[in-house]
Amino acid sequence: MDLDKLFYPDSVAVVGVSDNPDNMARAIVSNLISWGFAGPVYSVNPKGGRAFDKDIYKSLTDIPAPVGLAAILSPARTIPDIIDQAHEKGIEYLCIETAGFSELDGGGSALAEIINKKALEYGIKFVGPNGLGIVNAENRLFLPFIYLTPWSPPGPVSVIAQSGGVGLAILNGIQEHNLTANKFVSLGNKYSLDEVDFLRYFIKDESTKIILIYLEGMKRGREFAEAAAKSSKPILLFKANTTRAGAERAQSHTAALASDDRILDAAVKRAGVTRVHSLEQLIQYAVTFAQPPMKGRNVTIVSPAGGLTVIAADCAEEQGFRFPALSPETEVEIKKRLRSSVIRLGNPIDLGDGFSTDTQMLAIDMMLAQNDVDGAMFITSRRQPSDYRGAAKEMLRNPAPDLAELSNKHNKPVITAFVASAALVREYRADLKVPIYNSPEMAIKALAAYRDFCMREKSAGFAEAAEAPRKALGLIADMKSGLVAGAAAFDALEAAGVPVVPFLETDDEEQAIKSAEKMGFPVAMKLVSREIVHKTEAGALRLNLKTEYEARAAFKQLLEILTEKEIRGKILVQKMASAGVEAIIGSRSDPHFGQVLMFGLGGIYVEILKDVVFQLAPVSREEALSMIESIKTAALLRGARGATAADIDALANAIVAVGQLISSCPSIVELDINPMIVFEQGAGCAAVDARIVIG
């Protein structure tokens, strides 16, 4: 797919233009002229006429010269015929800005199906419909029907936005920080080209240095993550429209906990994408991501105000920053410029009465010169310059140009927060492309996000795992749709390389007792039925049976439950596992991300504590270990408060084996191993209960 043909056309035809001054397609032509697009621009309308002192062609095929790109803003019902014309004319790319398709009732979906089928048949790719098209500031291609003041030169940021309105807000917003866009695409309904296509293009595009994305839906989530993982460029994503997915229909703990948003979080984090949670963050973080790289967590905070120093220090520490001490040379030089000795210098640096701009800039300069400082934050409050009198007026000036110079001098990021009016912040910022905010919290969070991007481990991508053992694949293939538990589930897991406790499934009492004696008491007994999902709630579980008498009594009680409920099933006899930490390993087949692994604290508390993590399957052993360390209760596995450490290596191997199994078997809709008992270090782990849902 050559999207250069979309962004760098030699000529543009605009379909839907009329001589009516209020005509929206006419506005596209006007915008192309205002922006200075150098190629020919042709107007098309079946009624003909004239616009901008040129003829309006009645069809794309009437244009007497080749056409590189067509922008369409005419009634939805006309689109199929226009696609036919485009095919006849040899046009490969379209921007369909028309609304009235699947976002509306009244036959819109049927019309969408027609244009999709035609475009696919002809090999035509298109942006939209129901969007604002594209912008390429490099060649002055501007296709939105809403006017924006042209900017020059082209900036380093390219924007992918599902909503045209939000996209325009991003374009305007980044200009507040003196950043401009290089390229822009409004996806609209994204019937043909979507965020994955444009992400891949912008990653390769030499002019694009930072990618900002706003999405409301994502159908090709795994492909998005796989593409993003290959990028060395910052990718900032704001995903709105976050909802919980089908928990009320789930047949496993994993599915009940695995919301779309949590899966998206795991996928993009693994891919190195910076996920933000507001439009404000998406816009305001961009300028910080354009700064010199940040190589570590060590920063200095410099402020002339004690209270602001405390606020900034608290926020910075919460964001994981560290504060190296001042070198003796730095401390001596700063003290020379203080008026009194009431301030005890340290990092963060409260300059107290050393409030001249020269002193403040000296402190930042000297701190940035230290090898153990990776970046600087300057936090201050300012009033309008006319408000200052006397010495203050002489000592205070706009420090923004100095801060930009210091950042360049030391090749380290410097961010600033002026607690002041928005107008004054804009005035101080002038035309500098440095991070200047009016909130310490926003400044620090932006730098923390950039630090995490700079310090991220380079993703190895989403490599395919080795196929699960053939025996396991055969057992899964033979399973019928629906819930699979008991021996069938354990057989498949064991064949896949997941350790399980000794078990036997039977409906014969004598066989059950002989099996219990062979395993060695104590044992557990459980009802196995496709009609029983949660055994505890159904009273279908008997634990710690220590004698033959107890085992026989439990067997009879469980048989009575089958009779009372009038359901079919058998009884699973299991060796009681030794003491250990209860964990859960699960999976869910997600329509957008494919097979997803879950790991967390297990047992009956999994849905209460919700201390779980997700990852796209398959996973490497290193990624499995990372999942284990990511839960808040990981200390229980490491051996908290003198307790014996659990066998984390064996647990990681089990997670990898489950990942291989589900990646090899797309028919597995859900899977739960809960609990997975993790024994002390060197003793392994074993699945105690398991269920598989086959689609």
Helices and strands as residue ranges (DSSP letters): H 4-7, E 12-15, H 24-35, E 41-44, E 50-51, E 54-57, G 60-62, E 69-72, G 76-78, H 79-89, E 93-96, H 108-122, E 125-127, E 133-136, E 141-142, E 157-161, H 164-175, E 181-186, H 195-204, E 210-215, H 221-228, E 235-239, G 247-249, H 253-257, H 260-271, E 274-276, H 279-288, E 299-303, H 306-318, H 328-336, E 349-350, H 357-369, E 375-381, G 385-387, H 390-395, H 400-410, E 414-419, H 422-429, E 436-437, H 440-454, H 470-477, E 482-485, H 486-496, E 503-506, H 509-519, E 523-528, H 535-538, E 541-545, H 548-565, E 570-575, E 581-590, E 594-601, G 603-605, H 606-609, E 612-616, H 621-630, H 635-638, G 640-642, H 648-664, E 668-678, E 685-687, E 690-694
